[in-house]
């Protein structure tokens, strides 16, 4: 599996900041007058920032995927100065990456580098796009008497936006659902979503199916989910979502209990079956 990461030409970069609001992962910041990729762990490689650089200072680098190495990353960050270190630590904290954060701080202490004070940005003030800020959603034990409670327990949910190494996916029960299923099935939350982490996509209309395959393969290999349920509509084109998940599991080399739930156009859950890989 190859991984695509953006690179920044510091000689060309003017520090204008045009790229910052267009990085959905919030992985870019202007520090010391230059755009900096403060953690490639959170760079999804989609390149939303590239078209917004007026001087062409941002480009793609594609390389074979390797396990994320925080010590290697922080070693590179250190060379860029204390403000980049501070931003990197805060970014890890914002995304709940406590293990990586501990590794980074340990590296700094081992090399007698001062650990700067860092404060994670509050979700409402996040410097990236709020649509992709990873977060866990807490639900009250007692549902509201005036509305049907939601079973959604994490954000984001759209497959292009999720980060495959988000901590809430680890050993979780996953629901990979076609977009239309939640609108067609009135009991979607109670019947399918409860107790599962959600990923949504349209196998017919969404662009970047190859990106979906790479991301799912990475997610399955890293998270080692407890189970995967694929929810699709009864229309033939929707079955492509199941094929996508099956291929991603093969590439990941991960054995996971897989099941399929099919929703009819008139809003009934018409079948559930175990899928043999």
Secondary structure, 3 states (H helix, E strand, C coil): CEEEEEEECCCCCCCCCCCHHHCCCCCEEEECCEEEECCHHHCCCCCCCHHHCCCCCEEEEEEECCCCCHHHHHHHHHCCCHHHHHHHHHHHHHCCCHHHHHHHHHHHHHCCCCCCCCCCCCHHHCCCCHHHCCEECCCCCCCCCCCCCCCCCEECCECCCCCCCCHHHCCCEEEEEECCHHHHCCCHHHHHHCCCEEEEECCCCCCCHHHHHHHHHHHHHHHCCCEEEEEEECCHHHHHHHHHHHHHHHHHCCCCEEEEEEECCCCCEEEEEEECC
